[in-house]
Structure formats: structure tokens, C-alpha cells
Amino acid sequence: MSGTFVGMPAFPKAAHEAVGNQTLRGNLRHATHTIRAKRAQAVAEVSDWAELREAGKRIKDHTLRHLDRYLVQLEESVVAAGGTVHWAADADEANDIVTQLVKMTGESEVVKVKSMATQEIGLNEALEAAGIRAYETDLAELIVQLGKDRPSHILVPAIHRNRGEIRDIFEREMSEWGRPAPEGLTDTPAELAEAARLHLREKFLRAKVGISGANFMVADTGTLVVVESEGNGRMCLTLPETLISVVGIEKIVPTWQDLEVFLQTLPRSSTAERMNPYTSTWTGTTDQDGPQTFHLVLLDNGRTDTLADEVGRQALRCIRCSACLNVCPVYERAGGHAYGSVYPGPIGAILSPQLRGTQSEIDASLPYASSLCGACYEVCPVAIDIPEVLVHLRERVADQGGAGHRLEKAAIKAAGWVLDRPAALAAGERLAARTRALHPNRLPGPGARQWTESRDLPKMPAEPFRDWWRKNRR
């Protein structure tokens, strides 16, 4: 399994297969509608939500404009607090840094907090290749790992699984990874959670190395922040002797006062909670309390290139709340796997093509994985105009050419020639009207077929409008 899912089919093909899976569609519909309704209720309780949203947008934009300065400040603060900072230009460099840090401890296993950055770079696979086993401890990530699966949602990676499927995975796979599932396990949430708790507890108590991401990094103090709902993350952050955090460079905020805004908007937009049950913060190391060695790996991996794009850079505001996924009609029907990335849904459709480029078939197709309805923009707590970025990226894909785009340009050029010559246009209209019984419902060719597979061509009238006008309006 690849962390970035390179080699997957383009979005139209993957989505077509997903739409035919009735179980998947049922799971997604139930989950997204439930989360969506709860979020709307939680947001409605806040009278100044619009002001908080605007404040979050401005803080992020300000930080991105001065990212170089705040990253240097962050490094100085982390080092002053007893930590070590490493800079990784890409996924390979980040994986190599983390692998070497784990090897230096002499350990062959690590426990992990849910982290999209480590999934983005394929860290688990890199560690496995080096003989190091990584154990996911977030409940949903555990389900994905045991099921040899891929995450399909930012907040709930196993959203595509129902309770019966989860029980079967636990019964079949837990024994291969550690403590087996209890005898007679049912699919009730309480029993499934207890089975996971017992399975993970021995790993927490044994592990000497923890690996995490971070939701935020505070530049002026060097503090990292992880918000979660289960408590597994706090176990990973406090029990191991060594903690390694891999974090995208865009996750920075200047001050604790800035952090206050996001600690209000993130939980309401993601889990529909007034505040996260577990908000863990740590600043470097502290004698006899928590990990005694702390490493921060700052990850670029395409973020600097994204920052250089005046339109596309707003994707770096994202705080990974997943609200856009839960309102997206395309995601609800296609599911997260169709996006071929750890970042699915509307935010993935604009973030992945910028981080990875648009050269691959899957990345070139993602900007088109949207109806441009704008629901994603309406719910985004940092006001990312996802439809604007989608159109911008479509222009980029079109400019780089390809068979479909060359055909489109040729068709537009031919249409321009005809529209400039009224006599040719009139002759074409009459010919089309007289041969309408022979017209197909769908256009031939792979490019046209993608458009007409879900919509019929309009019926040609019995006579052209020009002829009708001459007879009735002379």
C-alpha cells in the first residue's frame, strides 16, 4: 500500500466503481449526514461564527505571507526548550530522518498518533522496509491498518466500514498484530471499543518511541498541539521515552492568542463538539515528565511550491476539519478512495494536485472531481474558496495539453470558423435537422463518452430556428 496511492486510476474510473458499491454508499450517506447535521447545530450556537471564520482566515494568510520568519522563530523556540529540529524537503528525506532517529534508539517498533502528514509521505511503509513496525493507535486508523486498507476520510478514516465489517476485521486480524479479539465479540460499539482498548494497552506500556503529527505549532513558544477525542494520542505523546513529530510547515500559528481562534472553530467544524475532549500541548522536553528526547521534523513536500501560487496557496490554510467532505455530493457518492490520496474530498481535490503536481492521470483528474456547487466553501472555517482553486487548477491541467484537451481545442477552433460564417452555420443546422433520426444519444470517443455517460444529448428540433423565424416572424 502506498501512502499517496500513486498508480490508482483517474478519478472518473475510480468513482464509477465506487458508485456501484451499495454498501459503501450506504455507509457514507449515513455517516456524512449525521456529522453534517451535528456540525450545523454546534456552529449555530456561536453568535460570532462569521467573525471567528474571518479571523482564522486572516491569521493563516498573515502566517503564510511571513512563513520564513515564523519557521525560524519556531526552530529557535523548540531548540531553546530542549528539542531538536530537522528540515525535510520531500517525503524521502522525511522518511529517512525518522527511520534513522528510530534506529538510533535501538527499538524495532513505534506507536503512532493519527497523522495525515506521515500518511502523506508513506512513513509506515518506509519504517517497515527498515525492519521497524509502526502501530496505529487511533481507533479508526487501527481499523484501517488491521484491514490492510486505506483511509477514506480526514476525520474518520474508516468511515467506509460498518460495525459488522469492523468486528470481522478485529476477529480475523488482531491476533496477527498482538492481543487477539475477545471470544464472542459482537458488533456493538462498546464491545468494539473495549477490544481495541485491550489490544492497544500493551503497546502503549511497551513502546519506547512515539511518532505524531500536530494540528498546530506555536512559533513564539515552540509548543505543539494535538487535539483528539479518544485519549490514545495523549498516551503516545506522554509514555514513550522518545517522541518524533512530523508536521507540515503550514501548521504554524504565531502566538497562543492566535491558537485560541482555531481551538474554537476546529472542534465544532470537525466533531461537532464545543471543545475537543483531549487537547495535548508540549514544549520541548521536561525533566522526569514525558518523553526525554523530542525531535520535530518540519515537512515541505510541495508546500513551498503551493505557497508560490497566489490562488492555490489558500489551500494551505486548511486545518483538516473535514467539514467540506461531509457536505460534498461528489464525496458522498464516490467515497474517499476514489481521490487516490490521503487527502480526499474537496480539499484533497485542490491540495493533492498542488503537492504532487498534475502530471499523473489521477492528479490531473482531481480538479474536475467537483460539481462546483460551493457547499465546501460555505462550511470551511478558514474560508478557503475551493471552487475558485478548482477552476484555477483546471486551467493548469488544460494548459499542459493531452489528447482530450487537444481535441477540445480543435473542436472550439472549428466552431469558431462556422460561427463566423452564417451561411455555413445555416447549412449545418438544416443538415442536422434533416438527419436527426440518425443521431446517437451519446457521443463516441473516450473524452466525449465521459461527459455523456450520465447525460443524453439534447434532441434536435424538426427544423432550424432560422427557418422557423422566416416562416412565422417575417
N, C-alpha and C positions, 0 to 999 in steps of 0.2 A: 504493500500500500504506500502510495506517495503522499506526503503531506500536502502537496499542492495539486495533486490529482492530474499531473501532466499526462497527456495521452488519452484523456477521456474524449468522447465525441463532442462535436459542437453542440451548443445549447438546444437548437431545434430538434435534433435527433434524440438527445438525452431526455428532453422534456416530453417528446412524443411517447417514449417508452414509459416514462413515469406517469403520465396522464392515464394510461391504460391499467395502472395498478389501483384497483378499487380500495384495497386495504390501506394503502399509503394515502390516498386522497381522503379517506375517512378519518384517519389518524390526524392528518394535517388540518383538516377542516375543524374538527372538534377542538384541537389544541389552540390553533391560532384565534378562533372566535372567542374562546374562553379568555385567553390572555388579553385580547383586544378589548373586550368588554370591561375587564377588571382595570386595565390601564386607564381607560376613559373615565372611569369612576374616580380613580386615585388622582388623576390630573385635575378633574373638576373641583376637587376640594381646595385647590390652591388658587386664591384670587389673583395673584400676581404671576401666574404661569407664563404669560406672554413676556413679561419683563425678565423673568429668570431665563427664558429661552434666548432673548436678545443679549442678556449679559453673558451667557455661555458662549454664544457666537462671537462676541467681541473679545472675550478673554482668549479664545482659541485663535482667532485671527491675529491678535496682537502677539501672542506667543510664537506663532508660525513666522510672522514677519521678523522677529528677533530671535529665531531659534538658535542661531550660532552662539549668541551671548548667553542664553539661558542654559544651553547644554554645557558650556564651560563652567558656569556657576554651579550647576548640578554636580559636575565631576568634582569640583573643589569641595563642595559640601559633603559629598559621600566619602571622599578620602579623609577629610577632617574628622569624620565620625567613625573612622576605623575600617571603612570598606575599601574595595579595590574596583576600579572601573576599567572595562575593556570595550574597545570600539570594533564593531563588526560591519564591514561594508556590504556583505551579502550573506546568504544562507550558509554557504560552505564555510566561510570564515567563522560565523557564529557557532556552527556545529563543531568545528574543530576546537574552538576556545572552550566550549562547555565540556566536550569529551576529554580534553587534556586536564581540565580542572578536576573532573571526577576521578580520572586515573591517578592524579596526584594524591588523592585521599586514600587510595588503595581499595576503594569499595567497588563492588560489581553490581550494585542495584541502587536505585534512587526512587523517591516518592515525588509526585508532581501535583502541583496545584493546577486547576484548569487554566490553560494559557493558549490563546489563539496565536500568539507570536511563535511559540515553539511548534505548533501545528503547521504554521505557515512555512517554516524552514525545514520541516521534516525531522525534528530533533530525535524523536523516539526511534526512528529508523536508523539514524546516524549512530545513536548510542548502542543499539542492538548490533550493528555491524562491528562495533568496537568491543563487543562482549559485555555490555552493560545493559541491564534490564530496567526499564522505566515503568513504574506502576502509577496509573492514573487513579486519583482518589476522589475526584468529583463523581457523584453518583451517575450522572448521565454519561460522563466520559468513561467511567468504568464499564457501563453497558456497551458503549461503542467499542472499547478495547477488547472486552471479552467476546463480543460478537464478530471480531475481525472486520469491523465495519468502518464507515467514515462518518464524521459529524455532519448533520444536515441543518443545523440551526445555530445561531450565535449564542443564544441564551440557554437553549435546551437542545444539546447536540443529538440526543436520542429521541427527538420529537416524532420521528417516523416510526417508532416502535410502540406497540400497545403492551398492556400488562402481561398478557399471555405470552407474547414473544419474549419479554424480559425474563419471565420465570423460566422459560425453556433455555434461554442463554445461560442463566445462572446455574441451572441444574447440569447443563452439558459442559460448561467451560470453567467454572470456578475452581474445580479440583486441579486443573492444569496450571493455575496461577497461584495457588496457595490453599487456604482453608476452603473445603467444599461447601456447597449449599446444604442447609439443613434438610433432613429427611422430611418428605411430605410437604415441601414448600408449595404454598398456594400463590395466586396472583394478587392478593390483597396488598395495597401499598405499604401497610405497616410491616408485613412479613418480608416483603422485598427489601425495604429499607433496613430491617434488622439483619437480614442475610448479608447485605453489603457492609453494614457496620462491623459485624463479626469478622468478615473476610478482611477488611482493611485494618482493623485494630492491630493485628500482629505486625503489619507492615509499618505502621506509624511508630510502634515501640522498638522496632528493629533497625529502621533506616538511619544512616548516619549523614546522608546527603539529601537535601530537598531542592527541587527546582520549581520556580514560579515565574509568572509574568507579573504585571502590575496594571491596575486600572489607571493610576495617576502617579506622577513623580513630582514632588515639590522642590523647585530649584533652590530656594533660599535656605532650606534646611537639609536637603538631601534625603528627605523622607519618601518612602514608597508606600503605596496604599493598595490594598486588595479588599474588594467588597464581595461578599458571598452570602449564601443563605443556609449552608449546611454545617459549617464548622470544620469541615475537612481541611479547608485551606489553612485555617489557623493552626491545626495540628502539624501541617507540613512546614509552616513558617516558623514554628517555635521549638519543635522537638529535635530536629536534626542538628548535628554539630556544624555542618557547612550548608549555607544557603546560596544558591546561584539563581539570579533573576535575569531573565531575558526580556527586554522591553523595547518596543518601537520608540524611536526618538521623538515621535509626535505626542507621546503620552505625558508631556511635561506641562505643568502649570507654574506660574511664577511664585505664588505665595499661598499660605494657608487660607487667607481670605478668599482667594480665587477658588480654592478647593471647595469651600462652603457651597458655592453655587451648584457644583456638579453632584455633591452629596445629597442635594435636594432633588435634582432632575433625573439622575440616573436610576435610583430605585423605583421611582414612580413610572418611568418610561419602560423599564425592563421587567421587573417582577410585580409591578403594581403595588409596591409596599411604600409606606411613608418613609422608612429608612431600612437599610439592609440589616438583617439580624446580626451579621458579623462584619465589622469594619476593622481590619487589621492594619496598623501602621508600624513601620520600623525605620529607624535611622541608624545606619551603620551597625556596630556591634556594642554590646554592653557586657561587662564582666559578670560571669556566672548567671546570665539571664539570656536565654535564647541562643541561637547559633553564634559560635565564637569566630567564625570566618564568613564574611559576606562578599560576594562578587556580583557586580552589576554589569551585564553585557548590553550595551546600547546598540540596537539593531537599525541599520539603514534599509538595505534590501529593497531599493527602488523608491524610498520615501523622498530622498533629495530630488530625484528626477520629477516626482509628482509635485513637489513644492515649487518647482520651476514653472509649472503650468498655471497661469493666472486663473483659469476657470476650474481646472481639475483639482487644484490644491485644496478646495473646500472639503474634499473627501477626507482629508487628514484631521478635520475637526471631530470625526466620529468618536463617540465614547462607548461604542459597542453595546448599545442598549437593546437592539433588535426590534424596536418598535416598527421600523419600516417593513420588516419581514411579515409581521403579523397583520398588516393591512394590505399587503400586496396581493392582488388577484392572481398574478402570474406565479408567485412563490407558492401560494396556497394550492395550486393545481399541479405544479411541476415538482415541488419539493426542493430541498437544498442540494442534493447530489447532482442535479442537472447542471449546476453552475460550475462544476469542476474545480472548486476552490474551497478552502476553509472558510472563506467569506461568501456566503450565499445571499440570495435575495437582492433587493435594490442596491444596498450599499456594496455588495460584492460585485454587482454589475458595473460599478464605476471604480471600485478600488482595485480589484484584481487586474484589469487591463492596464492600469497605470503602474502597479508594482511590477508586473511581469511583462508588460509590453503587449502589443496587439498582433504579433507575428504569428502566433499559433492559431489554429482554427477555433479552439474553444474561446480564447480571449478576444478574437475578432468578432465572435458572435454575441458576446455578453452585452455590449451596449444596445443590442436590439432585443434583449430579453425583458421588454417592458412595453406596456400599453401607453406610457406617458400620462397616466391618469392624475398623477400628482399627489396621491394619498400619502406616499412616503415623505414628501416634503412637509405636509401638514402636521405629521406626528413627530418629526425629527426634533429632539430637544436642543439641538445646536443649529437648527435652520439650514441644513445642507440642502441646496436646491438640486436634488438628484436628477430630475428631468432635464435641467439645463446641462448638467455634466454628461448625461447620456447622449444628448443631441451633439454636444461638442465632440465626444468620443466617436460617434457615428461619422462625423466629418473626417476624423483622423483615419478611420478604417477605410472610408471611401477614397481618400487621397492616396492610400498606399496601393490601390488597384486590386486586381483579382478578376477572375473570369466573370463573376456576377456583375461587378461594377463596370467592367469594360462593356458588357452587353447593355447595361443601363445607359451608359453614356452614348452608345451608338443609337439606342432607341430614342433618346432625347434629341440627338442631333437630327435624326430622320424626321421626328415630329416637328422640329423647328423648320425644317425645309418645307414640309407640307403646309404648315400653318402660315407660312409666308406667301403661299400661292393659293389663293381662293379657288381657282378653277380645279386644281389638283385635289384640294380638300373636298369640294363638291362631288367630284367624280368618285373619290374614295368612299364617301358617305353613301352614294347611290349603290355602288357595288356591294358594300357591306349590308345594306338593307335588302337587296335582292337575293343575297346568299345566306340570309340569317338562319334558314332551316339547317344549314350545314355547320353552323358554328358550334364548337365544343363548349361544355360547361366550365372546363378548366384548361388553362394554357399548358402547352407542352414545355419540356425543358426543366432541369433541376432548379434553376433560380426562380422561374415563374411558378413552378409547382409548389414551392414553399409558401408562396403567397396565396395560391388558390386552393390549397388542400382543405382549408377551413372556410372558404367563401366561394360562391359561384360567381361567374362573370354576369354582369347585367344583360338582360335580354335586349336585343337590337330592335328598335321600332320598325314598323312596316314601311315607313318612308322617312327620309331625312327631314329635319326641321326646316331646312331651306325650302324644300318643295311644298311642305305643308303651309308655310308662311305665304308663298306665292299664291296658293290656291285660296286661302282664307283671309288674307290681310292685304290684298293688293290695293 
